[in-house]
Amino acid sequence: MDTELVTEPDMNVEQEFVVLVDEQDNELGVMEKLQAHQEGKLHRALSVFIFNSKKQLLLQRRAEGKYHSPGLWTNTCCSHPRQGEHVREAAKRRLQEEMGLSCPLHRVFTFVYHANMENGLIEHEFDHVYTGIADGLPKPNPDEVAQWRYISVDKLDEELRTAPETFTEWFKICYDKYFFEIFK
């Protein structure tokens, strides 16, 4: 399938675009988000892991209206920066938009992953991972988040072993390979 890169998209409310990148996170252009997931194009993403002062992780269960991974548990916030937007600023913006939270964020690491999703969609992301600490109660956007909860690392580990199908693919990859970096 031929892919058309869009360098200056006609942004409107109904279309969202992702920033296409190479394996070193160099920008290549932009593409409509659904198309990028249909074609498995590598694009820039962000994941936010918020802990409270008890060292519990804030999880969200994705809203049922999401076009992939609806109803699955995942990290506090995950999204895509806009073209020209610094990833840290996008992480702050999306944490506020999705969870109604604001706190200082610290970049921990980046990683690239590829995962086949339901409905033939493909996640292929250069993911920037941020952490923060917040004790306030989230005020989630119901279009994004169905439920939320704080969970201890021991309980999370148990749930990932006994019910992995209830979590998003990217969360499982990040947890399996990198959680020790996040939980320092």
C-alpha positions in Angstrom: 0.0 0.0 0.0 1.4 3.4 -0.9 1.7 5.8 2.0 1.3 9.6 1.5 3.2 11.6 4.1 1.5 14.9 5.0 3.8 17.7 5.9 1.3 20.4 6.6 -2.0 18.8 7.5 -5.3 20.5 7.3 -6.1 20.2 11.0 -9.7 19.8 11.9 -11.6 18.4 14.9 -12.4 15.1 13.3 -8.8 14.2 12.3 -5.9 13.6 14.5 -2.4 13.3 13.3 0.7 11.6 14.6 4.3 12.5 14.0 6.1 9.8 12.0 9.7 9.2 13.0 12.7 7.0 12.3 14.4 4.7 14.8 16.3 7.7 16.2 13.2 9.7 16.7 13.9 12.1 13.8 10.7 13.5 12.4 9.7 12.3 8.9 6.3 14.0 8.6 2.8 13.5 9.9 0.0 11.0 9.1 -3.6 10.7 10.2 -3.6 8.7 13.4 -5.9 5.8 12.3 -4.0 5.4 9.0 -0.7 5.2 10.9 -2.1 2.5 13.1 -3.6 0.6 10.1 -0.3 0.7 8.3 2.0 0.2 11.4 4.0 3.3 10.7 6.6 4.2 13.4 5.4 7.3 15.2 6.1 9.4 18.3 4.2 8.6 21.5 4.2 9.3 25.2 3.4 7.3 28.3 3.0 8.8 31.8 3.2 6.9 35.0 1.9 8.8 38.0 2.6 7.5 41.5 1.2 8.7 44.8 3.3 9.3 47.9 2.5 5.6 49.0 4.3 4.5 45.8 1.1 3.2 44.3 0.7 3.6 40.5 -2.4 5.4 39.1 -3.9 3.2 36.4 -6.7 4.0 34.0 -9.2 1.8 32.2 -9.6 3.0 28.7 -13.1 4.2 27.7 -15.2 1.8 25.7 -15.4 4.3 22.8 -11.6 4.1 22.1 -10.9 2.7 18.6 -8.4 0.2 20.0 -7.9 -1.4 23.3 -11.2 -0.2 24.8 -11.9 -1.2 28.4 -8.3 -2.3 29.1 -6.2 -1.2 32.0 -3.1 0.9 31.2 -0.7 3.4 32.6 -2.0 6.8 33.9 -1.9 8.5 30.5 -0.8 7.6 27.0 -1.0 9.7 23.8 0.8 11.4 20.9 2.5 14.8 20.8 1.4 17.2 18.1 3.7 18.3 15.3 6.0 21.0 16.7 5.0 20.2 20.3 7.7 19.2 22.8 7.0 15.8 24.2 7.2 16.9 27.8 4.6 19.7 27.1 2.4 17.1 25.3 2.7 14.8 28.3 1.6 17.6 30.7 -1.3 18.6 28.3 -2.6 15.1 27.9 -2.3 14.3 31.6 -4.6 17.2 32.3 -6.9 16.4 29.4 -7.3 12.7 30.2 -6.9 12.6 34.0 -7.5 16.1 35.2 -4.1 16.1 36.9 -1.1 18.3 36.9 2.3 17.6 38.5 6.0 17.9 37.6 7.0 15.2 35.0 10.4 13.7 34.6 11.5 11.8 31.5 12.8 8.3 32.4 13.6 6.7 29.1 12.4 6.0 25.5 11.8 2.7 23.8 10.5 1.4 20.5 7.8 -1.3 20.3 5.7 -3.0 17.8 2.4 -4.8 18.7 -0.5 -6.2 16.7 -3.8 -5.0 18.0 -7.4 -6.2 17.6 -9.2 -5.2 14.4 -5.9 -5.5 12.4 -4.4 -2.3 13.9 -0.7 -2.0 14.7 1.0 0.0 17.4 4.5 0.9 16.3 5.7 3.6 18.5 8.8 5.5 19.6 7.5 6.0 23.2 8.8 8.7 25.6 8.1 7.6 29.2 7.6 10.1 32.0 6.9 9.8 35.7 5.5 12.0 38.3 4.1 12.1 41.9 0.6 13.3 42.7 -1.6 12.7 45.6 -4.7 14.6 44.3 -7.7 12.7 43.1 -8.0 12.5 39.3 -10.9 14.1 37.4 -10.9 11.9 34.3 -12.4 12.8 31.0 -15.1 10.1 30.4 -14.4 10.1 26.7 -10.9 8.8 27.5 -11.2 7.0 30.8 -13.8 4.6 32.1 -12.3 4.0 35.5 -9.2 4.7 37.5 -7.4 3.3 40.6 -4.2 3.4 42.5 -2.5 0.0 42.8 0.5 -1.3 44.7 3.4 -2.8 42.7 2.8 -6.2 44.3 -0.9 -6.3 43.4 -0.1 -5.0 39.9 2.5 -7.8 39.4 -0.1 -10.4 40.6 -2.8 -9.0 38.2 -0.4 -9.0 35.2 0.4 -12.7 35.9 -3.1 -13.8 36.4 -5.1 -11.6 34.0 -2.8 -10.2 31.4 -5.6 -9.9 28.9 -7.1 -7.1 30.9 -4.1 -4.8 30.2 -3.0 -2.9 27.1 -0.2 -4.4 25.0 2.1 -1.4 25.4 1.6 -1.4 29.2 2.6 -5.1 29.4 5.7 -4.5 27.2 6.7 -1.4 29.3 6.1 -3.3 32.6 8.0 -6.4 31.5 11.0 -4.7 30.1 11.3 -1.3 31.8 9.3 -1.1 35.0 12.4 -1.3 37.2 13.5 2.0 35.5 10.2 3.7 36.2 9.9 2.6 39.8 13.4 3.8 41.0 
